[in-house]
Amino acid sequence: MRYVVHLSRVPYSLPCRVIGKLQPRTWRVIVGEGDGHLNGGVEQDWLDEDMPREIRWPNTFFYVTVAD
């Protein structure tokens, strides 16, 4: 599944948080953090190229929508 990253909340977006860098080019991200129907979020590994530079820091919050 591909996501579109937003730095601020937009309609139908899910809140996310960066956990940290696991290896070169790979980050652990919680998608849907705090969203009730996801029970605290789903952990996913994202590559550098899927994340804007502004959010490549541990504990950074951002929002995503599903890409068409």
N, C-alpha and C positions, 0 to 999 in steps of 0.2 A: 504494500500500500504506500502510495506517495502522498506526502503532505506539503502544504504551502505554509511557510513560517511567517508569523506576524509578530511584531514587537509589542503591539497593544491589542486589546480585546476587540474582536469583530463578531458580527452575528454568526452563530452556529460554530464557534471555535471551541477548542478544548484547551484547558490550561496545561502547560508542560513545565518540567524543571530538568535542568542538566544536573546529573549526579557527578560526573567526572570523566576524565580521559582514561580509557582502559589500556590502550596501546597506541602507537603512532597511527593517526588517521581515524581512530574509532572512539566514539563517546557513548556513554550510557545515559539515556534520557528516559524520564517517566512521562508517558503520554496520558493525559486525563487525570493528573494529580488533583485530588480533592473533588472530583466529579463523582457523585454518589453512585451512579449506575456502574461505574468501573471499579468500585471497591478500592479506591486509593490510587488507581492508575495501573498502567502496564509498562513494564520495563522493556526498552528496545535499545539496540545498538545502532548508532547512526554514524555515517562516514562524514569526514570534514566537508566534503563537497555538498552535502545535504543541509549544512548549517551555515547561516551567515556568520561572519567573524564576530559580530556584536554579541552573540549568544554562546560563544565557545569558552565559557568560564563556569566552574562548579557553582551550583545553586542559582544559576540564572533562570528567571521565569520568562516564558514566552507563550504564544498561542499558536495553534495549528488548525487548518481546515483541510479537508480531503481534496486532493487535486482531481480535476475532471479528466 
